[in-house]
Amino acid sequence: MSAGTAWENYPFFQSHDSDGYAYWALGACARVRKSGDRLLALGQENASVRGITWGNTVTAWGYMSAGDFASGIDLTKVALETSKDPLYTQFPRLSLGMCYVLCGDYRKAKELLAEVLEFARSIGCRYLGTPAQCFLAVVLIYEGRFSEGMRMLKNARRWWRENQALWRHTFSELIIGDIYAALARRAAPVSWASIIKNAMFLAKTLPFAAKCAEAHYRATIASAHRIGARVIEGQGYLSLGRLYKARREYDKAAGCFSTAANLFELCEAGFFLEQARQELSLTALPSGSAEHFAPVS
């Protein structure tokens, strides 16, 4: 089947974007972008709106996997503006919402993710709906709706585990680790209203938040290593190192940052690599120079 006759055929697109998705899961950042560039070129050559939409979306995944969320946002916006297909539009919308969550812009993420989730439920598409549910859960937790957000996140994680969606489940392990770490540092918003609404959850969680974060980071690292997801493994080490650094366990932190940097270098994940190297250089400061780091309780 030639590109000309199959260009508007959904399986034809899937054969190209799945290539990029597989490389994203493996952490081969440059290969993801190459897949996206190839798909974009085919779209432009054939004047295919769907091809251009998918090309920009897959290329965005390549930048997202390297930690360059600004470029991911720019490309998914182009894909959204280009797309005319109701289904295809949801993929860059989901990716844009994910980017906003990962760079901390929860307000912008919420509307996008809620729209994807509503669409996915209307057609029974868990492939779209479950990741939207996962990232929307993070938004709810940021808003102080801890119990509701954690329930939503655990539901998404359970579905992925039961259906052997190992890469997505592993990434969600990292997300939940980051949530517990934020609670341990009191970085998540805990207003009086939130305390009253979530008293039982917070009473059970806060005293053990740092331990929970460490356990989830270790689980992330083990699972990512097992399935060959090197960028996520590196992110697990980077986050665990930050947790150790906050607890003033600088030798452990430096080991984690060094391992993260090695993994990111292998994956050509430039933005994450820069973060790991910066953390390592700060952790390696002479004794007494890092006293500004607050311990995790």
C-alpha positions, 0 to 999 in steps of 0.5 A: 500500500503506497503512501498516496493511497493510504495517507488518510488511513488511520493504520498508516498513521499508526505505523509511523507515530507508533515508531516515535511512541516506542522510542519515547518509551525507551528514552531515545529522545533523538529517535523520537524527534526523527520519527516526528520529523519524518511523519511531518515531512510526509504530511507536508508532501501529501498536503495531509492535515492529519500527517502534519498534526501527528508529525508535530505531536510526535516531535513534541514527544521527543522534546518532552522526553528530554525535559524540554517542555517549552518546545513540547508546548510550542509544537503541540500548540501547532498541532492543535491549531492544525488538526481538524479531526475530533479524535486526532485533536485529542492527542496533542491536547493531551500532550499539551496538558501533560506538558503544563502539568510537568512544568507546573502550570496547573491552571492551563493544564486543567481545562485541556485534560478535562476536555480530553477525559470527557471526550475519551469517556464519550467514545470509551477510549481508555488509551486517551482517558486514563493518562488524562485522568492521571495528570488531572489527578495531579492538578486536583492535588495541587488545588488541595483536593488531596483525597480526590486526586489520590483516588483518581491517580490510584484508579489510573495506576490500577488500570495500567497495572491490570492491563500490563501498561508497564511504561505508563504505570512506571511513569505514574510511579514517578508522579506519585513519588513526586507528590509525596516528596512535595508533601514532605517538603510542604511544597504542596498547598496545605491551607486550613481549608485543605486540612479540614477537607482532607484531615484523615488523609493528611494525618495518615500521609504527612508523617510518612511522606518522605518514606513513601516518596523514597519507596516510589522512587526506588520502585520507579528506578527498578521498574524503568530499568527492567523495561529499558525506560532509561529516561524515566530511570534517570528521572527516578534517580534525579528525584531520589537525589533531590530527596536525599539532598533535602534530607542532607544525605549528600553522599547518597544524593551525589550518587543518584545525580551522577547515575541520572546524568549518565542515563540522560547522556545516553538518551540525549536528554539534554535538559534533564542532563543539565539539571542532573549536572547542576544538582551534582555540582551544587551537592559537591560543594565544600562542607558547610556550603549547603546549609540552606537546603531544608531537611525533609521531615 
